[in-house]
Amino acid sequence: MHSNRKFGKIAVTGASGFLGQNLCSYLEDGGYDISKYSRRDFPGFEKVNYFDHHQLAERLDGIETIVHLAGIAHNPSSSIDKSAYKNAIYDTSLNLLNAALATGCKRIIFASTCKVYGESSGNAILSEDSMCRPLTPYGIMKLKIEDELMRVRQQIHINILRFPPIYGAGMRGAIKYLFKAARYYLPLPVESFEHNRTFLSIENAVRFIEAGVRGNLETPILIPHEGQPTSVGKFYTYLWLAAHDENMPETLHWKLPGGIKSALEHLRLLEPLFRPFAMRSKHRIDSNMLALVAPIDSMRKFFHG
């Protein structure tokens, strides 16, 4: 286990968040040497001010790999000032990048997002080569810092991971309501959720990051995924199976009337259930090398521990 310390000191920013906490636990269990950074003062974490250049340089002294998860969560609410996204994503990341270059860091793994492509995949399956057309401040700022990272990839090894929605304990967004519904036997109109989307379990998200830490991701930009895109309806039937160890009865497979469906599609909370967002990497992903977990096993872990 301790042989993983040969990969050097690893700094994880945003370590107190959903992905960060899971990643740090996974890496610590694997014997990696990590430092956990947070903007807030938590026990066991190093508090970091990304706008204090002297402190940032001190924190990164001796760090070989930065896993950059810090930022601000995507929120469709218009109440969040656009400048908050610039400050928390672009300005913070640019300061971190400059400090990494100055201190001789060897690798940055950046948690980007499917939002760089916009809000829908239409009838296509998006890949790393697909046109980026972000429509939200969150997606725009993530793409801007991707561009900054790509400019310096001759000086420092860069891995950009364009994550789809991640599910698991502590998840956010509309996907968590699917898990709640499955737990309580709610017969959702699965035949109305026909559009394909890409999902990723938290167990596999951390394994993709670990592969970057170990130098096993050769491409600078990668879409992490765990198989073919699937419809939200089919995904829900898998959740039902995982929660109750039995298939969702066919009698509960139903479809919303057209008028009701059209109305629900415009509700911000439910909109992702009706919108296609299918992604798949153009690069071969070796699930054995990454030791990816089968999605149904990740779902069962969520429901049964």
N, C-alpha and C positions, 0 to 999 in steps of 0.2 A: 504493500500500500504506500509506504513512505517513498518508494521510488518515484512517485509522481512529483516529488519536490524537485526533480531534475528539470522540470519545466519552469522553474524560477518563481519569483514572487508575483502573485496575480492580484491586481486591484480590481475590485468590483464596485462600480458606482451605482447609486440607486439600490443599494443592498438591502434596504428596508422595505422595498416594494414587493409586489406579488411574485414577479419573476426573480428578483434579486434574492429574496429569502429562500426560495426553492433552490436556486443555483448555489448559493453559499452552503446550504446544508449538504447538497449533493457533492460539491467539491471538497468540503471538509471531511465528509465520510470517505472520500476517495484518497485522502492523504495529501491533497494539494496545499500549498502554502499561500493563503489568501489574506488580504486586508479588505475590510468591509467599510465602504465609504457611504456616508449619508449627510444630507444637508442639516438634519436635525440631530440633537444630542441624545443618542440612545446608548444604553449600556452595551458594551461589546462592539460598538461601531466607532469609527473615526469620523468626527465631524469635519466636513470640508466646506470651505467657502470658495466656490469656483471663480470668484472675482477678486480674490486675494492671491495675486500671482506668486508672491514669495511663499505663502503657506502651501500653495498647490505644488510648487517646485519641490518643497521639502517632503511633502507627502509622496511624490512620485520618485524620489531618489531610491534607486535600487529596484524599482518595479520593472519587470520584463514584459508583462502583458496587462493591458487594461481591457476589462469587459465593461463597456459603457452602456449602462441601462438607465442612468439618471435622466430625468426630463419631466414631462408633465403628461398625465394620462389623457388620451383622446376623450373629448367630451363634446357632443354635438350641441350642447347648450350655448346659445348666443351670449349668455351672461359673462362668459370668460373673455377678457380683453385679449385681442389679437397679440398685443405686445407681450403678454404673459408667455405665449408660445415661443416667441422670438427669444425672450430672456432665458426661459427654462431649457429650450432645446438648442437653438442656434448659438447664442452667445456663450452659454455654458460649455457646449461641446467644442467650440472654436478655442476657448481658453484652455480647455483640457488638451486639445490636440497640440497647441503651441507649446504647452508645458511638457508634453510627452516627447516632442521633437527635441526640446532643449535639454532634457534629462537623459536622452539615449534609450528611451523605451523601444522595445523591438516589435511590438504587435498591439494593434487595437482591434477589438471585436465590437462592432457597433450594432445595437438592437434598433433596426429600422422597422418599417411597417408596410403592410399592403396598401395603406392609404396614399402612398406615393403614386399609385396607379389611378387614383380617383375614387369613385364611390360604387363602381359596378364594372364587372368584366364583360357585360353584354353577352353575346353568344360565344365568346372566345374563352380559351383557357390561357391565362396570362403566364408569361415566363419572364426571365431576367431581361430579355431583349424587347419586351413590350414597351410601348410608349408610356412615359410617365406624365400624367396629367392631374396632379393633386388639386383638389378643390377646397380643402379645409386648411386653416392655419397650421394645424398639426401636421398634415401631410406635406405642406409646402416647406415648413422648417426642417422636417426630416430629410427631404430631398436636397435642400440647400446644404445641409451638413454632409450628406453623402457626397456631393460634388467636391466639397472641401477635402474630404478624406481621399477621394480618388486622385486629386491633384498631387498628393504627397506619397502615393503608394510606391514610388521608387526609393523613398527614404525610410519608410516604415511599413511593415506588413499589415495589410488591411483586409478584414473580413466584415462585410456588411450583410446582415441577415434580415431579410424583409419578411418579418413574421406575419402569418395570418392570425386570426383570433385564437387565443390560447385558452384551453379549458383545464380546470382542476380546482382543488380547494382554494378559495380566496379569489377566484376569477371575477372579472367585472364585465359589464356590458350585457347585451340582450341574451347572450348564450347562457348566462347563469339561470335565466328563467326557464329555459328548456330543461335543465337539470332538476329544478324545483318541480316543474310540472310532471316529469317522469317519476320522481320520488312519490308523488301523491296521486298517481294513477289518473292524471288528467288526460282525457282523450282529445288531444289537439288535432286539428284538421290536417293531418300529415299529407294528404293528397293535394292540398293547396300550396304546400311548401315544396314546389317542384324544382326550383332553381338550384343549380349546383354551387356549392361553396367549398372552400378549403379550411380545414380546422387542424389544430395541432395540440396534443396534450402537453401539460407542463413537464411530464416525465421526459418527453422527447425534445421539448424545447431546450432543456438543460443539457441534453446529450449532444445536440448540435453545437451548442456553445463550447462544451468540453472538447469536441472535435477540433474547433478552432484553436483552443488553447494548446492542443497537442500538435498543431500544424497539419492536420489532416483535411483541411478545407483548402483546396488549391485555387478555387475561383474567388475573386474579390467580392462578388455579389452573388448571393444565393437565396433562393426561396426555400425555407425549411418546410417539409411536408411529410406526411406519413401515408402515402398512397394516392389513389385517384380522388379527385374532388367528388363530393357526394351531395345529394339533395338534403336540404334541411329536414324534410320529411323522413327520409331513410335514416339520417343521423338520429332523429328522435326515436325511431324504432329500435336502434341499437342501444340508446339510453334506457329504454323500457326493459329490454332484455337484460342489460347490466344491472339495473335496479332490482328486478324481480325474478331473475333467473327463469324467465319464460317470455315467449314472443308476445308482442302486442296483438291481441285478438283481431282477426280480420274484420269483425263486426264494428270495431272502433275506428277503422280506417274510413275517414269521410272527408268531404270537400266543402269549403265555404261557398255559399251562393255568390255569384259574380259581384253584385252590388256591395255586399258586406266586405268581400275581399278587397275591393277597390278602396273602400273607406279605411280599412285597417292598414293598407299599404302606405297611407299618408300619415299614420301615427308614428312619431319619431322613435318611440320605444320599440315598436314592432317592425319597423321598416326593414331592418336587416334580414328578417325571416323571409321576406318576399323578393329580395334583390339578389341577383346572381353575383358571386364573387369567387370565381374558380381560378386557382393558381396551381402551377406545377413546374418544378425546376426543369430546365433543359439539360441539366447536368445529371449524370448517373449518381444516385444516392445509394450507397452500400449500407443497407439496413443492418447487416450483420456486423460490419465494421463499427457502425455507430451504436450497435446494441439497442436498436429502437424497440420500444414497448408496443405491443399490439394495442390499437385503440380500445378494443373491448376490455382489455385488462386494465387500462388506465381508467376507464369508466367504472369498472367494478371496484377499483381501489377507491374512487371518489365516494361511492355509495356504501361500501362495506368496510373500508379501511384496510 
